[in-house]
């Protein structure tokens, strides 16, 4: 399992460049400020140990990516606000920024540093080993570059998310919602943190077929690294080609996995002239991108804001625990977003089945496999 995670991280460090976003206006509470450091003015709601200063570095997507960078940033910002302390932040535009960005945070007396995304794994391990008195939080990676079954620095806390569980629910829901008997998915690159969504989705459709004696088809993913991938994480022509290739096969539900590549699916849906429902990932995309309001069925959420917040609060209180965290349906670390405008379009019996299925997954009577188990 961890070997797969590290292979993804090494591949990313070798050349992954996600889409770069412009700095967000500082007065928008859901976006990152443009300055390198933010001060809070409210009185403390919770007490931090003396001198505690949390910091965060993004991957190349930036803190306004409407996805995991932004969610992680919001979690840290909330903790810093409640502590009424300053925090440091720096955005990356490419993988070559990771090491110097981490060093810049170390040099500004950060106590706990959040690295967002598996692409930062190697740089985070190097920085953590060079600064054993600092605390590091690595989002979406086990920090096991040596493939030895444990983190490569004892002062790193990995935050991991078994999104296959929530994607399983989305797959079952999509199969029951589909009138075409075809649902589809495509991804950015075949890294485990991408394919975990696609595989969970496929398992959910297969479970629906088994329970209902149905034959709903999954287009775009066969398993492992076999599927439709754009080759990157940008909303570009490759993303549009992938979305078109899935939609042209007659699906009426589509799951794009890879940050802004879902935007290509929006254009493809509009041009198709058909009713095709979209499923978002990471955040509740209905809220982060109002342009999706008419087509988004639900989103498969990774609650990175919650886990980052909880970890920073613990660190700020002097209770940092480097043991890995794994978000699941049971602990609320992953889940399905509300159905919003589709609430009245989904059969009530199907919704009841999805809720019952969630309980069965938590109880262990329905097994969902992923690289995390």
CORPECOR-V491248 format. One record per residue. RES is the residue in three letters. SS is DSSP state (2 for helix, 1 for strand, 0 for the rest). PSI is psi in whole degrees, -180 to 180 (999 if undefined). OMEGA is omega as a letter, one per 20 degrees, with the letter a starting at -180 (NA if undefined). Layout:
RES:SS:PSI:OMEGA / RES:SS:PSI:OMEGA
//
This chain:
UNK:0:-55:a / UNK:2:-32:r / UNK:2:-40:r / UNK:2:-41:r / UNK:2:-44:a / UNK:2:-37:r / UNK:2:-40:r / UNK:2:-43:a / UNK:2:-42:a / UNK:2:-42:r / UNK:2:-40:r / UNK:2:-44:a / UNK:2:-26:a / UNK:2:-21:a / UNK:2:9:a / UNK:0:128:r / UNK:0:110:r / UNK:1:175:r / UNK:0:135:r / UNK:0:132:a / UNK:0:151:r / UNK:0:155:r / UNK:0:142:a / UNK:0:154:r / UNK:0:140:a / UNK:0:-21:a / UNK:0:2:r / UNK:0:115:a / UNK:0:-13:r / UNK:0:-1:a / UNK:0:164:a / UNK:0:145:r / UNK:0:165:a / UNK:0:-19:r / UNK:0:163:a / UNK:0:-14:a / UNK:1:143:a / UNK:1:137:r / UNK:0:148:r / UNK:0:148:a / UNK:0:-17:a / UNK:0:156:r / UNK:0:155:a / UNK:0:133:r / UNK:0:-26:r / UNK:0:157:a / UNK:0:128:r / UNK:0:156:r / UNK:0:154:a / UNK:0:133:r / UNK:0:3:a / UNK:0:130:r / UNK:0:108:r / UNK:1:149:a / UNK:1:164:a / UNK:1:141:r / UNK:1:133:r / UNK:0:165:r / UNK:0:-166:a / UNK:0:-5:r / UNK:0:-22:a / UNK:0:164:a / UNK:0:-3:r / UNK:0:36:a / UNK:0:2:a / UNK:0:27:a / UNK:0:-138:a / UNK:2:-32:r / UNK:2:-47:a / UNK:2:-43:r / UNK:2:-45:r / UNK:2:-42:r / UNK:2:-44:a / UNK:2:-36:r / UNK:2:-44:r / UNK:2:-43:a / UNK:2:-41:r / UNK:2:-44:r / UNK:2:-46:a / UNK:2:-37:r / UNK:2:-43:a / UNK:2:-30:r / UNK:2:-18:a / UNK:0:50:r / UNK:0:163:r / UNK:0:156:r / UNK:1:154:r / UNK:1:147:r / UNK:1:145:r / UNK:1:138:a / UNK:0:143:r / UNK:0:146:r / UNK:0:-15:r / UNK:0:171:a / UNK:0:-23:r / UNK:0:-13:r / UNK:2:-17:a / UNK:2:-55:a / UNK:2:-50:r / UNK:2:-32:r / UNK:2:-42:r / UNK:2:-42:r / UNK:2:-37:r / UNK:2:-35:r / UNK:2:-39:r / UNK:2:-41:a / UNK:2:-14:r / UNK:0:25:r / UNK:0:38:r / UNK:0:142:r / UNK:0:-39:a / UNK:1:130:a / UNK:1:124:r / UNK:1:122:r / UNK:1:124:a / UNK:1:110:r / UNK:0:147:a / UNK:2:-22:a / UNK:2:-22:a / UNK:2:4:a / UNK:2:-54:a / UNK:2:-44:a / UNK:2:-35:r / UNK:2:-42:r / UNK:2:-44:r / UNK:2:-45:a / UNK:2:-40:a / UNK:2:-41:r / UNK:2:-30:r / UNK:2:-17:a / UNK:0:70:a / UNK:0:-16:r / UNK:0:-7:r / UNK:0:160:r / UNK:1:134:a / UNK:1:142:r / UNK:1:118:a / UNK:1:116:a / UNK:1:125:r / UNK:0:29:r / UNK:0:149:a / UNK:0:-5:r / UNK:0:43:a / UNK:0:65:a / UNK:0:-20:r / UNK:0:-3:r / UNK:0:38:a / UNK:0:10:r / UNK:0:8:r / UNK:0:163:r / UNK:0:147:a / UNK:0:-1:r / UNK:0:132:a / UNK:0:-10:a / UNK:0:21:r / UNK:1:131:r / UNK:1:113:r / UNK:1:138:r / UNK:1:112:a / UNK:1:160:a / UNK:1:120:r / UNK:0:71:a / UNK:2:-12:r / UNK:2:-33:a / UNK:2:-48:r / UNK:2:-36:r / UNK:2:-31:r / UNK:2:-45:r / UNK:2:-42:a / UNK:2:-36:r / UNK:2:-44:r / UNK:2:-46:r / UNK:2:-46:a / UNK:2:-41:r / UNK:2:-41:r / UNK:2:-30:a / UNK:2:-33:a / UNK:0:131:r / UNK:0:-22:a / UNK:0:-18:a / UNK:0:19:r / UNK:1:129:r / UNK:1:157:a / UNK:1:163:r / UNK:1:150:r / UNK:1:159:a / UNK:1:173:r / UNK:0:-67:r / UNK:0:153:a / UNK:0:54:r / UNK:0:153:a / UNK:2:-35:a / UNK:2:-13:r / UNK:2:-52:a / UNK:2:-17:r / UNK:2:-36:r / UNK:2:-48:a / UNK:2:-40:a / UNK:2:-43:r / UNK:2:-41:r / UNK:2:-46:r / UNK:2:-43:r / UNK:2:-38:r / UNK:2:-40:r / UNK:2:-43:a / UNK:2:-37:r / UNK:2:-41:r / UNK:2:-46:a / UNK:2:-39:a / UNK:2:-46:a / UNK:2:-39:a / UNK:2:0:a / UNK:0:45:a / UNK:0:-178:a / UNK:0:50:r / UNK:0:132:a / UNK:1:141:r / UNK:1:119:r / UNK:1:133:r / UNK:0:-6:r / UNK:1:124:r / UNK:1:-19:a / UNK:1:156:a / UNK:0:-125:r / UNK:0:16:a / UNK:1:108:a / UNK:1:-169:r / UNK:0:119:a / UNK:1:146:a / UNK:0:-16:a / UNK:0:4:r / UNK:0:-167:a / UNK:1:47:r / UNK:0:149:r / UNK:0:84:a / UNK:0:-168:a / UNK:2:-34:r / UNK:2:-39:r / UNK:2:-41:r / UNK:2:-41:r / UNK:2:-40:r / UNK:2:-46:r / UNK:2:-45:r / UNK:2:-42:a / UNK:2:-33:r / UNK:2:-49:a / UNK:2:-35:a / UNK:0:-15:r / UNK:0:5:r / UNK:0:15:r / UNK:0:155:r / UNK:0:10:r / UNK:1:136:a / UNK:1:136:r / UNK:1:101:r / UNK:1:135:a / UNK:1:108:r / UNK:0:60:r / UNK:2:-128:a / UNK:2:1:r / UNK:2:-15:r / UNK:2:-25:a / UNK:2:-31:r / UNK:2:-37:r / UNK:2:-35:r / UNK:2:-46:r / UNK:2:-40:a / UNK:2:-41:r / UNK:2:-46:a / UNK:2:-43:a / UNK:2:-19:a / UNK:2:-27:a / UNK:0:10:a / UNK:0:164:r / UNK:0:103:r / UNK:0:126:a / UNK:1:144:a / UNK:1:143:r / UNK:1:127:r / UNK:1:170:r / UNK:1:159:r / UNK:1:-75:r / UNK:0:172:r / UNK:0:96:a / UNK:2:-25:r / UNK:2:-37:a / UNK:2:-39:a / UNK:2:-24:r / UNK:0:93:a / UNK:2:-18:r / UNK:2:-16:a / UNK:2:-3:a / UNK:0:-36:a / UNK:0:-13:a / UNK:0:-11:a / UNK:1:121:a / UNK:1:-49:r / UNK:1:-178:r / UNK:1:147:r / UNK:1:108:a / UNK:1:137:r / UNK:1:116:a / UNK:0:63:a / UNK:2:-31:r / UNK:2:-40:a / UNK:2:-47:a / UNK:2:-37:r / UNK:2:-44:r / UNK:2:-51:a / UNK:2:-41:a / UNK:2:-40:r / UNK:2:-39:r / UNK:2:-45:r / UNK:2:-45:r / UNK:2:-41:a / UNK:2:-27:r / UNK:0:4:a / UNK:0:23:a / UNK:0:32:r / UNK:0:130:r / UNK:0:114:a / UNK:0:-1:r / UNK:0:141:a / UNK:0:141:r / UNK:1:136:r / UNK:1:116:r / UNK:1:132:a / UNK:0:175:r / UNK:0:-37:a / UNK:0:-44:a / UNK:0:4:r / UNK:0:11:r / UNK:0:-20:r / UNK:1:163:r / UNK:1:180:r / UNK:1:140:r / UNK:0:165:r / UNK:0:161:a / UNK:0:-9:r / UNK:2:-119:a / UNK:2:-11:r / UNK:2:1:a / UNK:2:-45:a / UNK:2:-3:a / UNK:2:-8:a / UNK:0:132:r / UNK:0:133:a / UNK:2:-37:r / UNK:2:-37:r / UNK:2:-42:r / UNK:2:-40:r / UNK:2:-39:r / UNK:2:-40:r / UNK:2:-41:r / UNK:2:-41:r / UNK:2:-38:r / UNK:2:-39:r / UNK:2:-46:r / UNK:2:-37:r / UNK:2:-37:r / UNK:2:-44:r / UNK:2:-40:a / UNK:2:-18:a / UNK:0:2:r / UNK:0:-21:r / UNK:0:123:a / UNK:0:133:r / UNK:0:122:a / UNK:0:148:r / UNK:0:174:r / UNK:0:-8:r / UNK:0:-2:r / UNK:0:999:NA
//
